[in-house]
């Protein structure tokens, strides 16, 4: 039985949130944005009522080892909020300890409490561990209903 716990981060935890996002950046093999940029952005996002950061730890005696960012937006198609799971990262030392599960359970509860009708995210199709975690929590490529898989598309802007 997992003893991992998750909670809604508060502004005093901005440095912890930023440090975990920097670890996510490093895990993905990038060297930017800078640590200072992450912290400044996290602090700014704490002021945005449509953004929520969640933190999680392996147990009550462990430091935070997981972070999840939620963004909310009003949908004309649902006449309610949609929730975008923008980032989820668990440090290597805490993987398979229930930290990701704790984060996703709390994310679903937070989204429900805010009246969201759907949570969406994107991940790489080769990220088997993430796909297994998300599928275990009911995520699928067909969240919008209808025929075919939902695709996430993007484009860089200059």
C-alpha positions in Angstrom: 0.0 0.0 0.0 1.4 3.4 -1.0 1.8 6.1 1.6 2.5 8.8 -1.0 0.7 12.0 -0.4 -0.1 15.0 -2.6 -1.3 18.5 -1.7 -2.0 21.8 -3.4 1.2 23.9 -3.4 1.1 27.3 -1.9 3.2 30.4 -3.0 5.7 29.7 -0.2 6.5 26.5 -2.1 7.4 28.2 -5.4 11.1 27.4 -5.1 10.3 23.7 -4.6 7.9 23.7 -7.6 10.5 25.4 -9.7 13.3 23.0 -8.6 11.2 20.0 -9.6 10.4 21.6 -13.0 14.1 22.2 -13.5 14.7 18.5 -12.8 12.0 17.8 -15.4 13.8 20.0 -17.8 17.1 18.2 -17.1 15.4 14.8 -17.4 14.3 15.8 -20.9 17.8 16.7 -21.9 17.3 20.5 -22.1 19.3 23.3 -20.6 16.8 26.1 -20.9 14.9 27.9 -19.6 17.2 28.9 -16.8 16.5 28.1 -13.1 15.8 31.8 -12.5 13.3 31.9 -15.4 11.5 28.8 -14.0 11.3 30.4 -10.6 10.1 33.8 -11.9 7.4 32.0 -14.1 6.3 29.8 -11.3 5.9 32.8 -9.0 3.9 34.6 -11.6 1.7 31.5 -12.2 0.9 31.3 -8.5 -0.9 34.7 -9.0 -3.0 33.2 -11.9 -6.3 31.8 -10.5 -6.5 29.5 -13.4 -3.3 27.7 -12.6 -2.7 25.2 -9.8 0.5 23.4 -8.8 0.4 20.1 -6.9 3.3 18.6 -5.0 3.7 15.0 -3.7 6.1 13.1 -1.6 6.7 9.3 -1.0 5.5 9.6 2.6 5.1 12.1 5.4 8.8 12.1 6.2 10.1 12.7 2.6 10.6 15.9 0.8 8.5 16.7 -2.3 9.5 14.5 -5.2 6.7 15.1 -7.7 5.0 18.1 -9.2 1.9 18.5 -11.4 0.6 21.7 -13.1 -3.0 22.2 -13.9 -4.4 25.0 -16.1 -8.1 25.7 -16.4 -9.9 27.3 -19.3 -13.6 27.9 -20.0 -14.9 25.8 -22.9 -17.8 27.0 -25.0 -18.4 23.3 -26.0 -19.0 22.2 -22.4 -20.2 25.5 -20.9 -17.8 24.6 -18.1 -14.0 24.5 -17.5 -11.7 22.1 -19.2 -8.5 21.2 -17.3 -5.2 20.9 -19.0 -2.6 18.8 -17.2 0.4 20.8 -18.4 3.3 19.1 -16.5 3.7 16.0 -14.4 7.2 15.0 -13.1 8.3 12.5 -10.5 12.0 12.4 -9.6 13.8 9.1 -10.3 14.2 8.2 -6.7 10.4 8.3 -6.1 9.2 6.6 -9.2 7.0 3.5 -8.7 6.3 4.7 -5.1 2.8 6.0 -5.7 3.8 9.6 -6.2 2.4 9.9 -9.7 -0.8 8.1 -8.6 -1.3 10.5 -5.7 -0.8 13.5 -8.0 -3.3 12.3 -10.5 -5.9 11.5 -7.9 -5.6 15.0 -6.4 -5.6 16.5 -9.9 -8.9 14.8 -10.7 -10.4 16.0 -7.4 -9.2 19.6 -8.0 -10.6 19.6 -11.5 -13.9 18.2 -10.3 -14.0 20.8 -7.4 -13.6 23.6 -10.0 -16.4 22.2 -12.2 -14.2 21.0 -15.0 -15.8 18.4 -17.2 -12.6 17.0 -18.7 -8.9 16.8 -18.1 -6.6 16.6 -21.1 -2.8 16.3 -21.6 -0.2 15.4 -24.1 2.7 12.9 -23.8 5.1 11.3 -26.2 3.7 8.0 -27.6 7.0 6.3 -26.7 6.8 7.3 -23.0 5.5 3.9 -21.9 5.7 4.6 -18.2 3.7 7.8 -18.5 1.1 6.2 -20.8 0.6 3.3 -18.3 0.1 5.8 -15.5 -2.4 7.9 -17.4 -4.3 4.9 -18.7 -4.5 3.5 -15.2 -6.3 6.7 -14.2 -8.7 6.6 -17.1 -7.0 8.7 -19.8 -7.3 7.6 -23.4 -6.8 8.8 -26.9 -10.5 9.1 -27.3 -11.5 11.6 -24.6 -13.6 13.7 -26.9 -15.7 10.8 -28.1 -16.5 10.1 -31.7 -14.4 8.0 -34.2 -10.6 8.0 -34.3 -7.9 9.0 -31.9 -7.6 12.6 -30.5 -4.4 14.1 -31.7 -2.5 16.9 -30.0 -1.0 19.3 -32.6 1.4 22.2 -32.1 3.5 24.8 -33.8 6.4 26.9 -32.8 5.9 30.7 -33.1 8.7 33.2 -33.4 
